[in-house]
């Protein structure tokens, strides 16, 4: 019986090591994926800009919303 118990405890420790290794691998892959997405912001807008050229203008205006802070209006001119 003690042979089986020692074999079960050895198997349990190997399983825990394999789980830890897989968590490290999947975690690092997830981290790489997230950082790659953060390093390339706005790639969809580049594709859309090739199809529909657009110019974005920002205009400072007076307090439109009534909160005491000057507002910024954004105007987009899309050429089709």
Backbone atoms as SQL, in Angstrom:
CREATE TABLE atoms (id INTEGER PRIMARY KEY, chain TEXT, resi INTEGER, resn TEXT, atom TEXT, x REAL, y REAL, z REAL);
INSERT INTO atoms VALUES
  (1, 'A', 1, 'UNK', 'N', 0.818, -1.194, 0.000),
  (2, 'A', 1, 'UNK', 'CA', 0.000, 0.000, 0.000),
  (3, 'A', 1, 'UNK', 'C', 0.862, 1.259, 0.000),
  (4, 'A', 2, 'UNK', 'N', 1.968, 1.231, 0.684),
  (5, 'A', 2, 'UNK', 'CA', 2.816, 2.419, 0.737),
  (6, 'A', 2, 'UNK', 'C', 3.444, 2.697, -0.630),
  (7, 'A', 3, 'UNK', 'N', 3.652, 1.631, -1.432),
  (8, 'A', 3, 'UNK', 'CA', 4.183, 1.827, -2.783),
  (9, 'A', 3, 'UNK', 'C', 3.197, 2.633, -3.626),
  (10, 'A', 4, 'UNK', 'N', 1.930, 2.284, -3.518),
  (11, 'A', 4, 'UNK', 'CA', 0.901, 2.992, -4.282),
  (12, 'A', 4, 'UNK', 'C', 0.772, 4.433, -3.798),
  (13, 'A', 5, 'UNK', 'N', 0.858, 4.654, -2.500),
  (14, 'A', 5, 'UNK', 'CA', 0.754, 6.014, -1.974),
  (15, 'A', 5, 'UNK', 'C', 1.925, 6.869, -2.434),
  (16, 'A', 6, 'UNK', 'N', 3.124, 6.303, -2.457),
  (17, 'A', 6, 'UNK', 'CA', 4.282, 7.078, -2.910),
  (18, 'A', 6, 'UNK', 'C', 4.179, 7.351, -4.410),
  (19, 'A', 7, 'UNK', 'N', 3.638, 6.383, -5.163),
  (20, 'A', 7, 'UNK', 'CA', 3.461, 6.584, -6.597),
  (21, 'A', 7, 'UNK', 'C', 2.410, 7.671, -6.854),
  (22, 'A', 8, 'UNK', 'N', 1.329, 7.673, -6.066),
  (23, 'A', 8, 'UNK', 'CA', 0.294, 8.696, -6.215),
  (24, 'A', 8, 'UNK', 'C', 0.833, 10.083, -5.871),
  (25, 'A', 9, 'UNK', 'N', 1.639, 10.179, -4.826),
  (26, 'A', 9, 'UNK', 'CA', 2.184, 11.488, -4.457),
  (27, 'A', 9, 'UNK', 'C', 3.184, 11.972, -5.500),
  (28, 'A', 10, 'UNK', 'N', 3.954, 11.055, -6.112),
  (29, 'A', 10, 'UNK', 'CA', 4.889, 11.441, -7.170),
  (30, 'A', 10, 'UNK', 'C', 4.122, 11.905, -8.404),
  (31, 'A', 11, 'UNK', 'N', 3.040, 11.214, -8.727),
  (32, 'A', 11, 'UNK', 'CA', 2.213, 11.604, -9.868),
  (33, 'A', 11, 'UNK', 'C', 1.561, 12.961, -9.619),
  (34, 'A', 12, 'UNK', 'N', 1.128, 13.185, -8.378),
  (35, 'A', 12, 'UNK', 'CA', 0.497, 14.450, -8.040),
  (36, 'A', 12, 'UNK', 'C', 1.479, 15.613, -8.188),
  (37, 'A', 13, 'UNK', 'N', 2.720, 15.416, -7.744),
  (38, 'A', 13, 'UNK', 'CA', 3.697, 16.499, -7.860),
  (39, 'A', 13, 'UNK', 'C', 4.066, 16.758, -9.322),
  (40, 'A', 14, 'UNK', 'N', 4.141, 15.696, -10.130),
  (41, 'A', 14, 'UNK', 'CA', 4.426, 15.874, -11.558),
  (42, 'A', 14, 'UNK', 'C', 3.285, 16.632, -12.226),
  (43, 'A', 15, 'UNK', 'N', 2.054, 16.306, -11.861),
  (44, 'A', 15, 'UNK', 'CA', 0.902, 17.013, -12.429),
  (45, 'A', 15, 'UNK', 'C', 0.930, 18.495, -12.063),
  (46, 'A', 16, 'UNK', 'N', 1.298, 18.802, -10.828),
  (47, 'A', 16, 'UNK', 'CA', 1.370, 20.201, -10.419),
  (48, 'A', 16, 'UNK', 'C', 2.461, 20.947, -11.177),
  (49, 'A', 17, 'UNK', 'N', 3.581, 20.288, -11.423),
  (50, 'A', 17, 'UNK', 'CA', 4.663, 20.914, -12.189),
  (51, 'A', 17, 'UNK', 'C', 4.212, 21.155, -13.625),
  (52, 'A', 18, 'UNK', 'N', 3.534, 20.184, -14.224),
  (53, 'A', 18, 'UNK', 'CA', 3.052, 20.354, -15.593),
  (54, 'A', 18, 'UNK', 'C', 2.010, 21.466, -15.692),
  (55, 'A', 19, 'UNK', 'N', 1.151, 21.566, -14.702),
  (56, 'A', 19, 'UNK', 'CA', 0.162, 22.647, -14.690),
  (57, 'A', 19, 'UNK', 'C', 0.859, 23.998, -14.565),
  (58, 'A', 20, 'UNK', 'N', 1.873, 24.079, -13.708),
  (59, 'A', 20, 'UNK', 'CA', 2.603, 25.340, -13.542),
  (60, 'A', 20, 'UNK', 'C', 3.311, 25.738, -14.831),
  (61, 'A', 21, 'UNK', 'N', 3.920, 24.779, -15.511),
  (62, 'A', 21, 'UNK', 'CA', 4.614, 25.070, -16.767),
  (63, 'A', 21, 'UNK', 'C', 3.620, 25.532, -17.830),
  (64, 'A', 22, 'UNK', 'N', 2.479, 24.852, -17.921),
  (65, 'A', 22, 'UNK', 'CA', 1.487, 25.249, -18.929),
  (66, 'A', 22, 'UNK', 'C', 0.912, 26.628, -18.623),
  (67, 'A', 23, 'UNK', 'N', 0.729, 26.953, -17.338),
  (68, 'A', 23, 'UNK', 'CA', 0.246, 28.287, -16.983),
  (69, 'A', 23, 'UNK', 'C', 1.265, 29.353, -17.357),
  (70, 'A', 24, 'UNK', 'N', 2.550, 29.071, -17.147),
  (71, 'A', 24, 'UNK', 'CA', 3.589, 30.025, -17.536),
  (72, 'A', 24, 'UNK', 'C', 3.611, 30.239, -19.043),
  (73, 'A', 25, 'UNK', 'N', 3.505, 29.158, -19.792),
  (74, 'A', 25, 'UNK', 'CA', 3.531, 29.268, -21.255),
  (75, 'A', 25, 'UNK', 'C', 2.315, 30.036, -21.757),
  (76, 'A', 26, 'UNK', 'N', 1.127, 29.668, -21.285),
  (77, 'A', 26, 'UNK', 'CA', -0.084, 30.355, -21.739),
  (78, 'A', 26, 'UNK', 'C', -0.116, 31.808, -21.277),
  (79, 'A', 27, 'UNK', 'N', 0.374, 32.063, -20.068),
  (80, 'A', 27, 'UNK', 'CA', 0.432, 33.438, -19.576),
  (81, 'A', 27, 'UNK', 'C', 1.366, 34.300, -20.391),
  (82, 'A', 28, 'UNK', 'N', 2.522, 33.745, -20.748),
  (83, 'A', 28, 'UNK', 'CA', 3.465, 34.531, -21.553),
  (84, 'A', 28, 'UNK', 'C', 2.927, 34.752, -22.961),
  (85, 'A', 29, 'UNK', 'N', 2.242, 33.760, -23.522),
  (86, 'A', 29, 'UNK', 'CA', 1.632, 33.959, -24.839),
  (87, 'A', 29, 'UNK', 'C', 0.538, 35.021, -24.788),
  (88, 'A', 30, 'UNK', 'N', -0.253, 35.010, -23.738),
  (89, 'A', 30, 'UNK', 'CA', -1.279, 36.036, -23.578),
  (90, 'A', 30, 'UNK', 'C', -0.681, 37.415, -23.414),
  (91, 'A', 31, 'UNK', 'N', 0.411, 37.498, -22.665),
  (92, 'A', 31, 'UNK', 'CA', 1.086, 38.778, -22.480),
  (93, 'A', 31, 'UNK', 'C', 1.662, 39.297, -23.786),
  (94, 'A', 32, 'UNK', 'N', 2.238, 38.407, -24.573),
  (95, 'A', 32, 'UNK', 'CA', 2.772, 38.807, -25.878),
  (96, 'A', 32, 'UNK', 'C', 1.645, 39.289, -26.778),
  (97, 'A', 33, 'UNK', 'N', 0.519, 38.594, -26.768),
  (98, 'A', 33, 'UNK', 'CA', -0.617, 38.993, -27.600),
  (99, 'A', 33, 'UNK', 'C', -1.131, 40.369, -27.206),
  (100, 'A', 34, 'UNK', 'N', -1.284, 40.599, -25.915),
  (101, 'A', 34, 'UNK', 'CA', -1.811, 41.879, -25.443),
  (102, 'A', 34, 'UNK', 'C', -0.854, 43.014, -25.771),
  (103, 'A', 35, 'UNK', 'N', 0.441, 42.804, -25.578),
  (104, 'A', 35, 'UNK', 'CA', 1.390, 43.882, -25.862),
  (105, 'A', 35, 'UNK', 'C', 1.490, 44.148, -27.355),
  (106, 'A', 36, 'UNK', 'N', 1.348, 43.135, -28.176),
  (107, 'A', 36, 'UNK', 'CA', 1.383, 43.368, -29.615),
  (108, 'A', 36, 'UNK', 'C', 0.170, 44.168, -30.058),
  (109, 'A', 37, 'UNK', 'N', -0.968, 43.926, -29.459),
  (110, 'A', 37, 'UNK', 'CA', -2.149, 44.703, -29.810),
  (111, 'A', 37, 'UNK', 'C', -1.996, 46.146, -29.342),
  (112, 'A', 38, 'UNK', 'N', -1.323, 46.365, -28.205),
  (113, 'A', 38, 'UNK', 'CA', -1.139, 47.722, -27.719),
  (114, 'A', 38, 'UNK', 'C', -0.099, 48.473, -28.530),
  (115, 'A', 39, 'UNK', 'N', 0.839, 47.779, -29.145),
  (116, 'A', 39, 'UNK', 'CA', 1.873, 48.451, -29.915),
  (117, 'A', 39, 'UNK', 'C', 1.381, 48.886, -31.287),
  (118, 'A', 40, 'UNK', 'N', 0.242, 48.380, -31.722),
  (119, 'A', 40, 'UNK', 'CA', -0.269, 48.708, -33.045),
  (120, 'A', 40, 'UNK', 'C', -1.677, 49.292, -32.947),
  (121, 'A', 41, 'UNK', 'N', -1.840, 50.427, -32.283),
  (122, 'A', 41, 'UNK', 'CA', -3.188, 50.979, -32.174),
  (123, 'A', 41, 'UNK', 'C', -3.637, 51.607, -33.484),
  (124, 'A', 42, 'UNK', 'N', -4.892, 51.478, -33.775),
  (125, 'A', 42, 'UNK', 'CA', -5.468, 52.155, -34.918),
  (126, 'A', 42, 'UNK', 'C', -5.220, 51.518, -36.263),
  (127, 'A', 43, 'UNK', 'N', -4.903, 50.233, -36.318),
  (128, 'A', 43, 'UNK', 'CA', -4.638, 49.614, -37.619),
  (129, 'A', 43, 'UNK', 'C', -5.902, 49.542, -38.453),
  (130, 'A', 44, 'UNK', 'N', -7.056, 49.466, -37.826),
  (131, 'A', 44, 'UNK', 'CA', -8.316, 49.438, -38.573),
  (132, 'A', 44, 'UNK', 'C', -8.542, 50.784, -39.254),
  (133, 'A', 45, 'UNK', 'N', -8.174, 51.862, -38.574),
  (134, 'A', 45, 'UNK', 'CA', -8.374, 53.187, -39.150),
  (135, 'A', 45, 'UNK', 'C', -7.482, 53.400, -40.364),
  (136, 'A', 46, 'UNK', 'N', -6.294, 52.808, -40.361),
  (137, 'A', 46, 'UNK', 'CA', -5.428, 52.918, -41.541),
  (138, 'A', 46, 'UNK', 'C', -6.063, 52.239, -42.748),
  (139, 'A', 47, 'UNK', 'N', -6.659, 51.067, -42.522),
  (140, 'A', 47, 'UNK', 'CA', -7.336, 50.371, -43.621),
  (141, 'A', 47, 'UNK', 'C', -8.534, 51.169, -44.129),
  (142, 'A', 48, 'UNK', 'N', -9.309, 51.722, -43.211),
  (143, 'A', 48, 'UNK', 'CA', -10.472, 52.516, -43.614),
  (144, 'A', 48, 'UNK', 'C', -10.056, 53.810, -44.300),
  (145, 'A', 49, 'UNK', 'N', -8.928, 54.365, -43.885),
  (146, 'A', 49, 'UNK', 'CA', -8.463, 55.612, -44.487),
  (147, 'A', 49, 'UNK', 'C', -8.043, 55.411, -45.939),
  (148, 'A', 50, 'UNK', 'N', -7.598, 54.210, -46.286),
  (149, 'A', 50, 'UNK', 'CA', -7.271, 53.931, -47.682),
  (150, 'A', 50, 'UNK', 'C', -8.535, 53.877, -48.544),
  (151, 'A', 51, 'UNK', 'N', -9.619, 53.341, -47.997),
  (152, 'A', 51, 'UNK', 'CA', -10.876, 53.230, -48.748),
  (153, 'A', 51, 'UNK', 'C', -11.621, 54.561, -48.751),
  (154, 'A', 52, 'UNK', 'N', -11.775, 55.149, -47.569),
  (155, 'A', 52, 'UNK', 'CA', -12.490, 56.416, -47.413),
  (156, 'A', 52, 'UNK', 'C', -11.536, 57.445, -46.798),
  (157, 'A', 53, 'UNK', 'N', -10.853, 58.226, -47.623),
  (158, 'A', 53, 'UNK', 'CA', -9.937, 59.227, -47.065),
  (159, 'A', 53, 'UNK', 'C', -10.697, 60.223, -46.191),
  (160, 'A', 54, 'UNK', 'N', -10.153, 60.514, -45.040),
  (161, 'A', 54, 'UNK', 'CA', -10.825, 61.405, -44.102),
  (162, 'A', 54, 'UNK', 'C', -9.815, 62.362, -43.487),
  (163, 'A', 55, 'UNK', 'N', -10.323, 63.522, -43.122),
  (164, 'A', 55, 'UNK', 'CA', -9.531, 64.499, -42.386),
  (165, 'A', 55, 'UNK', 'C', -10.272, 64.802, -41.094),
  (166, 'A', 56, 'UNK', 'N', -9.527, 64.833, -40.014),
  (167, 'A', 56, 'UNK', 'CA', -10.124, 65.090, -38.707),
  (168, 'A', 56, 'UNK', 'C', -9.666, 66.469, -38.235),
  (169, 'A', 57, 'UNK', 'N', -10.630, 67.290, -37.870),
  (170, 'A', 57, 'UNK', 'CA', -10.352, 68.630, -37.372),
  (171, 'A', 57, 'UNK', 'C', -10.894, 68.738, -35.953),
  (172, 'A', 58, 'UNK', 'N', -10.148, 69.368, -35.087),
  (173, 'A', 58, 'UNK', 'CA', -10.643, 69.627, -33.734),
  (174, 'A', 58, 'UNK', 'C', -10.724, 71.133, -33.533),
  (175, 'A', 59, 'UNK', 'N', -11.827, 71.573, -32.990),
  (176, 'A', 59, 'UNK', 'CA', -12.082, 72.993, -32.789),
  (177, 'A', 59, 'UNK', 'C', -12.384, 73.244, -31.319),
  (178, 'A', 60, 'UNK', 'N', -11.692, 74.202, -30.734),
  (179, 'A', 60, 'UNK', 'CA', -11.998, 74.566, -29.349),
  (180, 'A', 60, 'UNK', 'C', -13.182, 75.520, -29.355),
  (181, 'A', 61, 'UNK', 'N', -14.135, 75.259, -28.497),
  (182, 'A', 61, 'UNK', 'CA', -15.325, 76.113, -28.443),
  (183, 'A', 61, 'UNK', 'C', -15.560, 76.561, -27.006),
  (184, 'A', 62, 'UNK', 'N', -16.568, 77.373, -26.844),
  (185, 'A', 62, 'UNK', 'CA', -16.949, 77.805, -25.503),
  (186, 'A', 62, 'UNK', 'C', -17.610, 76.639, -24.775),
  (187, 'A', 63, 'UNK', 'N', -18.067, 76.926, -23.590),
  (188, 'A', 63, 'UNK', 'CA', -18.709, 75.900, -22.769),
  (189, 'A', 63, 'UNK', 'C', -20.081, 75.561, -23.348),
  (190, 'A', 64, 'UNK', 'N', -20.169, 74.432, -24.037),
  (191, 'A', 64, 'UNK', 'CA', -21.426, 74.013, -24.663),
  (192, 'A', 64, 'UNK', 'C', -22.276, 73.208, -23.686),
  (193, 'A', 65, 'UNK', 'N', -21.643, 72.390, -22.865),
  (194, 'A', 65, 'UNK', 'CA', -22.375, 71.481, -21.986),
  (195, 'A', 65, 'UNK', 'C', -22.779, 72.115, -20.665),
  (196, 'A', 66, 'UNK', 'N', -22.220, 73.277, -20.336),
  (197, 'A', 66, 'UNK', 'CA', -22.620, 73.963, -19.112),
  (198, 'A', 66, 'UNK', 'C', -21.909, 73.487, -17.868),
  (199, 'A', 67, 'UNK', 'N', -20.768, 72.823, -18.007),
  (200, 'A', 67, 'UNK', 'CA', -20.040, 72.347, -16.835),
  (201, 'A', 67, 'UNK', 'C', -18.887, 73.264, -16.434),
  (202, 'A', 68, 'UNK', 'N', -18.742, 74.402, -17.096),
  (203, 'A', 68, 'UNK', 'CA', -17.704, 75.356, -16.749),
  (204, 'A', 68, 'UNK', 'C', -16.363, 75.096, -17.404),
  (205, 'A', 69, 'UNK', 'N', -16.283, 74.120, -18.280),
  (206, 'A', 69, 'UNK', 'CA', -15.035, 73.779, -18.965),
  (207, 'A', 69, 'UNK', 'C', -15.245, 73.995, -20.457),
  (208, 'A', 70, 'UNK', 'N', -14.286, 74.664, -21.096),
  (209, 'A', 70, 'UNK', 'CA', -14.380, 74.833, -22.549),
  (210, 'A', 70, 'UNK', 'C', -14.353, 73.469, -23.223),
  (211, 'A', 71, 'UNK', 'N', -15.135, 73.316, -24.267),
  (212, 'A', 71, 'UNK', 'CA', -15.267, 72.022, -24.929),
  (213, 'A', 71, 'UNK', 'C', -14.471, 71.987, -26.224),
  (214, 'A', 72, 'UNK', 'N', -14.255, 70.787, -26.717),
  (215, 'A', 72, 'UNK', 'CA', -13.579, 70.574, -27.991),
  (216, 'A', 72, 'UNK', 'C', -14.547, 69.849, -28.911),
  (217, 'A', 73, 'UNK', 'N', -14.784, 70.421, -30.068),
  (218, 'A', 73, 'UNK', 'CA', -15.637, 69.792, -31.068),
  (219, 'A', 73, 'UNK', 'C', -14.755, 69.151, -32.121),
  (220, 'A', 74, 'UNK', 'N', -15.133, 67.975, -32.551),
  (221, 'A', 74, 'UNK', 'CA', -14.361, 67.254, -33.560),
  (222, 'A', 74, 'UNK', 'C', -15.196, 67.163, -34.825),
  (223, 'A', 75, 'UNK', 'N', -14.582, 67.532, -35.932),
  (224, 'A', 75, 'UNK', 'CA', -15.242, 67.514, -37.237),
  (225, 'A', 75, 'UNK', 'C', -14.459, 66.573, -38.140),
  (226, 'A', 76, 'UNK', 'N', -15.157, 65.631, -38.747),
  (227, 'A', 76, 'UNK', 'CA', -14.521, 64.670, -39.643),
  (228, 'A', 76, 'UNK', 'C', -15.083, 64.871, -41.039),
  (229, 'A', 77, 'UNK', 'N', -14.193, 65.073, -41.999),
  (230, 'A', 77, 'UNK', 'CA', -14.579, 65.231, -43.401),
  (231, 'A', 77, 'UNK', 'C', -14.173, 63.956, -44.137),
  (232, 'A', 78, 'UNK', 'N', -15.175, 63.136, -44.478),
  (233, 'A', 78, 'UNK', 'CA', -14.924, 61.863, -45.161),
  (234, 'A', 78, 'UNK', 'C', -15.237, 62.044, -46.635),
  (235, 'A', 79, 'UNK', 'N', -14.268, 61.715, -47.474),
  (236, 'A', 79, 'UNK', 'CA', -14.458, 61.838, -48.918),
  (237, 'A', 79, 'UNK', 'C', -14.796, 60.470, -49.488),
  (238, 'A', 80, 'UNK', 'N', -15.896, 60.425, -50.216),
  (239, 'A', 80, 'UNK', 'CA', -16.332, 59.140, -50.776),
  (240, 'A', 80, 'UNK', 'C', -16.253, 59.182, -52.274);
